[in-house]
Amino acid sequence: MTLPSTIVRARGFITLVNDGEPPSDKHLAQSLDGLALAYCECPEGSPADAELEMPDFLPQYSEVGARFPELGYYATADPTTVLDEKPKVGDAIDDLVDIVRDLSEVSWRYDALGADDAHWHFRLLFEIHWGRHLRDLSLYLHAKQFG
């Protein structure tokens, strides 16, 4: 059975962050771009009615931080407000942890409940949580690479 591209990209990102040689900033940014594209192409899906106990997917902050020692804090701001407030601080490691956690849930849902449920959660979690982490982290990596 061929996996949907959303699941392929989700699992690829999880592997990229957790396993093997840590990727360069450029490769990490390209993978984030692939996830953004996967969101754009993701079918709507629908949530399953099943109530299943989901495993804890939270990767350890310290483990991700050790794999990406060159990533750190960065300035961020709410793009919907005028810049009369202090910038906020983003954390690239926290971004990676949150994205991996949400994508791990999507991957688990695909295996446990099917593509419709996984797609619905891929879209929902992007819109309410990991999409902002993706955009902030992507901008940070762009600034690191190109100034």
Disulfide bonds with the S-S distance in Angstrom:
none
